[in-house]
Amino acid sequence: MVGEWFDRNTHHWDDWSLDRLLEAKAGRVVSLVVPARNEAATVGDVVSRVRDALVDTVALLDEIVVIDSDSTDETYVVASDAGAVVHRAAEIRPDLGTVPGKGEAMWKSQFVTKGEVVVFMDADLLDWDTHFVPGLLGPLLTRPEVLLVKGFYERPMGSGESAVPLEGGRVTELVARPLIRLLFPELAGLHQPLAGEWAVRRSLFETLRVPTGYAVELAALVDTVRAHGLHALAQVDLGTRAHRHQSLRDLGGMATQILAAALARAGVPTAGEVDSERPPAVSVP
């Protein structure tokens, strides 16, 4: 089954022309959401390049929204000056409280965006191009059975002349892939289950429980397949992506969150504290 899914649901970013995507969009609203924490050095480039190519030149996106997750640098100002609508996660629905984390920022984005389709991109991109966005939208705009699309790419360590090819994605290779093989083998055909570049129909995302930390991507995949089947997923080759790499200490915390969310979904009890999860947004008044 995995092999059949891989053949039908693995795409390349240039499988769709911009003209075809604009026709398929057919009046639907599409949002780009960029969760960011202390990314003043890179978030402006992400926002300005996407806005120029896909809002001002070609109207594939209707809004670019940056969710500032408790930044202590100039992320908010830089993103706003670049042309994004910026919200501080803690100030979105304050009646619901706030916790730190990437998943929290993505969950909160549902209350300040209007897109029927939502594209997520990380704010720390270094070597990338704006084709990421139309590539992720391709399956969602042209195939009604697809509900969630994951990007994948070659991930060099570093950037420019110092880049080392075919390295990076340490948590993916050492934690996520082994977990998937052991607990969720139906997802084994996904190249990069933790990729921060993905797209989803709002009608799906608002029904999912969302871990407030780094486990949001893996949890979304597992819960989507359980509720809707493997045919609801697709993946797209986006080429090459580089970003700022975190320290091993930081990666240890990320790995712990991913392990906890995966084990919880497999029904395995854990002795340590598990990161909180937000309820489906559709259930929130």
C-alpha positions in Angstrom: 0.0 0.0 0.0 2.8 2.4 0.8 4.4 1.8 -2.6 1.2 2.6 -4.4 0.7 5.7 -2.3 4.2 6.9 -3.0 3.8 6.5 -6.8 0.6 8.4 -6.9 1.2 11.1 -4.2 4.8 12.1 -4.7 5.1 15.2 -6.9 7.7 17.8 -8.0 7.3 21.5 -7.4 7.1 22.3 -11.1 4.4 19.8 -11.9 1.9 22.7 -12.0 2.3 26.0 -13.8 1.3 29.2 -12.1 -1.5 29.7 -14.6 -2.9 26.3 -13.8 -2.8 27.0 -10.1 -4.5 30.4 -10.5 -7.2 28.8 -12.5 -7.6 26.0 -9.9 -7.7 28.5 -7.1 -11.0 29.8 -8.5 -11.7 32.4 -5.9 -10.6 30.4 -2.9 -8.6 32.3 -0.3 -5.1 31.1 0.5 -3.0 32.2 3.5 0.7 31.9 4.2 1.5 31.5 7.9 5.1 32.0 9.1 5.6 31.1 12.8 8.7 32.9 14.1 10.7 33.3 17.3 13.7 35.5 17.3 14.2 35.3 13.5 14.8 39.0 12.7 17.8 38.0 10.6 15.8 36.0 8.1 12.0 36.6 8.4 12.1 39.9 6.4 13.6 38.1 3.4 11.1 35.3 3.6 8.2 37.7 3.7 9.4 40.3 1.1 10.3 37.7 -1.5 7.1 35.8 -1.2 5.0 39.0 -1.2 6.7 40.3 -4.3 6.4 37.0 -6.3 3.0 35.6 -5.1 1.0 38.6 -3.9 2.0 41.6 -5.9 3.1 40.0 -9.1 0.8 36.9 -9.2 -2.2 36.8 -6.8 -1.7 33.2 -5.6 -1.6 34.3 -2.0 -4.3 36.5 -0.3 -2.4 37.2 2.9 1.0 36.7 4.6 0.7 36.4 8.3 3.6 36.1 10.7 2.9 34.8 14.2 5.5 36.1 16.6 6.1 33.5 19.3 7.5 35.5 22.2 10.4 37.0 20.3 12.9 39.1 22.2 14.5 40.6 19.1 13.1 42.7 16.3 11.2 39.9 14.6 7.9 41.8 14.8 9.2 45.0 13.3 11.2 43.4 10.6 8.3 41.2 9.5 5.8 44.1 9.5 8.2 46.3 7.5 8.6 43.6 5.0 4.8 43.6 4.3 3.4 40.8 6.6 0.4 41.1 8.9 2.1 40.3 12.3 0.4 39.0 15.4 2.0 38.2 18.8 0.9 34.7 19.7 0.2 35.8 23.3 -2.2 38.5 22.2 -4.3 36.2 20.0 -7.4 35.1 21.9 -5.9 36.0 25.3 -9.0 34.4 26.9 -7.5 31.1 25.9 -4.2 31.7 27.6 -0.8 31.2 26.0 2.2 28.9 26.2 5.5 29.1 24.4 6.0 27.0 21.3 5.9 26.6 17.5 2.7 24.5 17.6 1.0 27.2 19.8 1.8 29.8 17.2 0.4 27.7 14.4 -2.8 26.8 16.4 -3.4 30.5 17.3 -3.0 31.4 13.6 -6.4 29.9 12.9 -8.1 32.8 14.8 -6.4 35.5 12.7 -6.3 34.1 9.2 -9.1 33.7 6.6 -7.7 31.2 4.1 -9.5 28.0 3.2 -6.0 26.7 2.4 -3.1 27.5 4.7 0.6 27.2 3.8 3.1 27.0 6.6 6.8 28.1 6.1 9.6 28.4 8.7 11.1 31.8 9.2 14.7 30.7 9.3 15.2 29.8 5.7 18.6 30.6 4.1 18.9 28.9 0.7 15.4 28.6 -0.8 13.0 30.1 -3.4 9.4 31.2 -3.7 8.5 28.1 -5.7 8.0 26.4 -2.3 4.6 27.9 -2.0 3.0 27.0 -5.4 4.7 23.6 -5.1 2.9 22.9 -1.8 -0.4 24.3 -3.1 -0.4 22.1 -6.3 -2.0 18.9 -4.8 -4.5 20.9 -2.6 -5.8 23.1 -5.5 -6.0 20.3 -8.1 -6.9 17.2 -6.1 -10.0 17.4 -3.8 -9.1 14.2 -2.0 -5.8 15.6 -0.7 -6.1 17.3 2.7 -2.5 17.8 3.7 0.7 18.2 1.7 4.3 17.9 3.1 7.3 19.4 1.4 10.7 17.6 1.2 14.1 18.7 0.0 17.7 18.1 0.1 19.0 19.6 3.3 22.7 20.6 3.3 24.4 21.5 6.5 25.3 25.2 6.3 24.9 27.5 3.3 26.8 28.9 0.4 30.4 27.6 -0.1 30.5 26.1 3.4 27.5 23.8 2.7 28.0 20.1 3.2 25.6 18.2 0.9 23.2 15.5 2.1 23.4 16.2 5.8 21.0 17.8 8.2 17.7 16.7 9.5 19.2 15.0 12.5 16.0 14.7 14.5 14.2 13.3 11.4 16.8 10.6 10.8 17.5 9.7 14.4 14.1 10.0 16.0 11.2 10.5 13.6 12.0 7.9 11.0 12.7 5.1 13.5 9.5 6.0 15.4 7.5 5.9 12.1 8.9 2.5 11.1 8.1 1.0 14.5 4.7 2.7 15.3 3.3 4.2 12.2 4.6 2.2 9.2 1.9 3.5 6.9 3.8 6.9 6.9 7.1 5.3 5.9 6.8 6.7 2.4 7.2 10.3 3.6 10.6 11.7 3.0 10.6 14.4 5.7 7.8 14.1 8.1 9.1 16.9 10.3 9.4 19.5 7.4 8.3 22.9 8.4 7.1 23.6 4.9 3.6 22.1 4.5 0.1 23.0 3.5 -3.3 22.0 4.8 -7.0 22.6 4.2 -8.5 24.7 7.1 -11.4 22.2 7.2 -8.9 19.6 8.3 -6.5 21.6 10.5 -9.3 23.0 12.6 -10.3 19.4 13.6 -6.8 18.4 14.8 -5.4 18.5 18.3 -2.2 20.5 18.1 0.9 20.0 20.3 2.1 23.3 21.4 5.8 22.6 20.8 7.8 20.9 18.0 5.6 17.8 17.6 2.9 19.6 15.6 4.0 18.2 12.2 4.2 14.6 13.2 1.0 14.7 15.2 -0.9 16.2 12.2 0.3 13.4 10.0 -0.7 10.6 12.3 -4.1 12.1 13.2 -4.9 12.9 9.6 -4.2 9.4 8.4 -6.2 7.9 11.3 -9.2 10.0 10.5 -9.1 10.2 6.7 -6.8 7.5 5.4 -3.4 7.6 3.6 -4.9 9.0 0.4 -5.5 12.3 2.2 -1.7 13.0 2.2 0.7 14.0 -0.6 4.3 15.2 -0.7 6.2 17.5 -3.0 9.9 17.7 -3.8 10.8 21.3 -3.3 14.5 21.0 -4.3 17.0 22.4 -1.8 16.5 24.1 1.6 19.0 25.3 4.1 18.3 26.9 7.5 20.0 27.8 10.7 20.8 24.6 12.6 20.2 24.3 16.3 22.5 23.0 18.9 22.4 19.4 20.0 21.0 20.5 23.4 18.1 22.2 21.7 17.6 19.2 19.4 17.3 17.0 22.5 14.3 19.0 23.7 12.8 18.8 20.3 13.3 15.1 20.1 11.7 14.6 23.5 8.6 16.5 22.5 8.3 14.4 19.3 8.8 11.1 21.2 6.1 12.1 23.7 3.5 13.0 21.1 4.2 9.8 19.1 4.1 7.5 22.1 0.9 9.1 23.3 -0.7 8.4 19.9 0.5 4.8 20.1 -1.0 4.4 23.6 2.3 4.0 25.3 2.4 5.7 28.8 5.4 7.9 29.6 6.8 8.8 33.0 7.9 12.3 32.1 5.9 15.4 31.6 4.2 15.6 28.1 3.9 18.9 26.4 0.4 20.3 26.3 -1.9 20.0 23.3 -4.5 22.5 22.1 -7.9 21.2 21.3 -9.4 21.3 17.8 -10.0 24.9 16.9 -13.5 24.0 15.7 -14.4 23.1 19.3 -13.3 26.5 20.7 -16.1 29.1 21.1 
